[in-house]
Amino acid sequence: MLPVAKSAYLQLEDVIGCKWSVSVLRAVAAGVSRPGALERHIQGISTKVLSERLRKLTLYGLLAKQVFAEVPPRTEYSLTHNGQKLVGIIDQIKLLDDAIRSAEQSPPASPKERRRGA
């Protein structure tokens, strides 16, 4: 039996479903482009997990990998156009989360204020 190809949505879910993918994308968006710098920037990520995330994000087309023919070799990552669009969506989700958390911390309106607003 032939393996069934994953839909684009399932591939995206596989790529960004990992808790580290968003951190990697946001770090690259902030200008952290080299693997060693990413590992230092993202607290708690292991070398193995970072390598796997970079590989999957690159294969999915969210990151571009550039290898420089130098000694020692140097590799840098950058966001692709689609990676930039996804980071924009992630930023919007963060703003929504901040607004929800802020509303939860605000004291409830008094009955008189609620009647005026209705």
C-alpha positions in Angstrom: 0.0 0.0 0.0 1.4 3.4 -0.9 1.9 6.0 1.8 -0.8 8.8 1.8 0.7 12.2 1.3 0.0 14.6 4.2 -2.3 17.6 3.4 -0.7 21.0 3.6 -2.6 21.7 6.8 -1.3 18.5 8.5 2.2 19.4 7.4 1.8 22.8 8.9 0.4 21.3 12.1 3.4 19.0 12.3 5.8 21.8 11.8 4.4 24.5 14.1 2.7 22.0 16.5 6.0 21.6 18.3 6.4 24.1 21.2 9.8 25.2 19.9 8.8 26.1 16.4 7.2 29.4 17.3 10.2 30.3 19.4 12.6 29.6 16.5 10.5 31.6 14.1 10.3 34.6 16.4 14.0 34.5 17.1 14.9 34.4 13.4 12.4 37.3 12.9 14.3 39.2 15.6 17.5 38.8 13.7 19.1 35.8 15.4 20.2 33.8 12.4 23.0 31.4 13.3 22.3 28.0 15.0 24.6 28.6 17.9 23.1 32.0 18.5 19.6 30.6 18.3 20.5 27.9 20.8 21.7 30.6 23.3 18.8 32.8 22.6 16.0 30.2 23.1 16.2 29.2 26.7 15.9 25.4 27.2 16.1 24.2 23.6 18.6 21.4 23.0 20.9 21.2 20.0 19.0 18.1 18.7 15.6 19.7 18.9 16.9 23.0 17.4 18.4 21.1 14.4 15.2 19.2 13.9 13.1 22.4 14.0 15.4 24.2 11.6 15.3 21.3 9.2 11.5 21.0 9.3 10.9 24.8 9.1 13.2 24.9 6.1 11.6 21.9 4.4 8.2 23.5 4.9 9.4 26.7 3.3 9.2 29.0 6.3 12.9 29.4 6.7 15.7 29.8 4.1 19.1 28.3 4.8 22.3 29.8 3.5 25.6 28.0 3.9 28.8 30.0 3.4 31.8 28.2 2.0 34.2 29.4 4.7 36.5 27.8 7.2 34.9 27.2 9.6 31.7 26.8 7.8 28.9 29.2 8.6 25.2 28.7 8.2 22.5 31.4 8.6 18.7 31.2 8.5 16.2 33.8 7.4 12.5 34.0 7.1 11.0 33.3 3.7 8.0 35.4 2.5 5.6 32.8 3.9 7.7 32.7 7.1 7.2 36.4 7.5 3.5 36.1 7.0 3.3 33.3 9.6 5.3 35.4 12.1 2.8 38.2 11.5 -0.1 35.9 12.4 1.8 34.7 15.5 2.3 38.3 16.5 -1.5 38.9 16.1 -2.2 35.9 18.3 0.1 37.2 20.9 -1.7 40.6 20.9 -5.0 38.8 21.2 -3.7 36.8 24.2 -2.4 40.0 25.8 -5.8 41.6 25.4 -7.6 38.6 26.8 -5.2 38.5 29.8 -5.6 42.2 30.4 -9.4 41.9 30.3 -9.3 39.1 32.8 -7.3 41.2 35.2 -9.5 44.2 35.0 -12.1 44.6 37.7 -15.7 43.8 36.6 -17.9 46.7 35.8 -20.4 47.8 38.4 -24.1 47.2 37.6 -24.6 50.9 37.0 -21.7 51.0 34.5 -23.1 47.9 32.7 -26.5 49.5 32.3 -25.0 52.6 30.7 -23.0 50.5 28.3 -26.0 48.3 27.2 
